[in-house]
Amino acid sequence: MTAQSISQASLICAGQSQRAATLRGERRAAPAAHGTEFHNGMLEPGRRQLAQGQLLSLPAIDATLVCLDGELWLTRDGDAEDYILGAGGSLHLRHNDQAAVQALRPSRLRLIPA
């Protein structure tokens, strides 16, 4: 994967308008067979595995996101800070948060509804 394709697929490298569009769930075309294409499917409560670079839009529910293994980068719309969660790290999400998570390396996570 080229550096350009990584930066185009990653929210970390995205501009503010691109991040906002992604958090709203708007799809943008991704190169064929691109492993980090943003999928519209929401993360249901429970456990999930993410490949390095994979992105997920999190459901707007009152819940705690726990990184079981690996390393996750999380951003929330309207929050000036981004969060890096390592194994054992967690972050509480409010019911109105629009958030996206990306695996910085292969990771396992769990979303625990409040």
N, C-alpha and C positions, 0 to 999 in steps of 0.2 A: 504494500500500500504506500502510495507516495505521500509526502508531507502535505501537499495541496489537498489530496482527498481526505486526509485525516482532519485538516483544519476545516474543510467544508462540512464534514460530518459531525464535528464536535461542537457542543454548545459552549465549551470553554473558550473557543476561538471565535465564536459568533458575535456579531454586533448586537446592540440592544434591541433593534427591531426584529432581527432574526430570532433572538431568544424569546421575545414576546410572542411571535407567531408560533414558535414551537410549543411554548407553554399553553397557548390557546388551542393546540391540537391541530394546527394547520399543517398539512403535508406539503413537503417540497420534494421535487424529483431528486432521486438519488441515483448514482451511477449503477449500472447493472451489476448484480452479485455483490453489492456493497454490504459488508458485514455489520456496519453501524447505522444502517438506515433506521430512522425514527419510525417506530411502529405505533399505530393509533390505539392498539389494545391497551387497556388500563391494567395496572398491576392489582390483582385481586388480593385480599388479605391472605396471608400465608407465606410460604417460603418460595424463593425464586433464585435461579442462577443467572448470572449475566456474564457474557464473554467480554474480554477487554474491549473497550470502546462502545459497547452496546448501551443505547439510551432507552429510558422508559419514562413515560408520563405517569405521574402518581395520581391516584384518585383523590378528589377533594373531600377527604373524610378526616375526622378526629382520630389520629392514630400515631403510633411511634414506629419509626423506621429504624431497624437494627441491622448493622453490618455484621454478619456471622463470620465472614471470611473474606479476605481481599481488601480492596480499597475503593470507596465510592466518593464521587463528587456530586453534590446536591446543590441546586439553585431553586429559589422561590421567587415568584413574581412579586415585585414590590419590596424585596429584602435586599438591602445594599451589600450584605455579606453572602459569600458562598461557603459551603461546608465540605470538608474532607473527613470522611468517616473511615477509620480502620477497623479491624476485627474487634468486636466488642463495643464499638461506638454506636451511639444512637442519637436520634433527633426527633422531637415531638412535632407533628404536623397538625395544624388546626383545620377545622372542617371547611374553611374557605380558602386554604392555601392552594395555589396552582404551582406545582413543583415538578421538577424533572431530575432524574438521577442518571449518572453515567458511571460505568465501571472503568476505573483507571487501570485495573488489572483484573483477571478472572475473579469473580466475587460471588458470594452467596448472601442474600439478604432476607429479612422477614419484615412484614408489615403487620403490626399488632393493633387492631382497632381498640379504641379506648372504651 
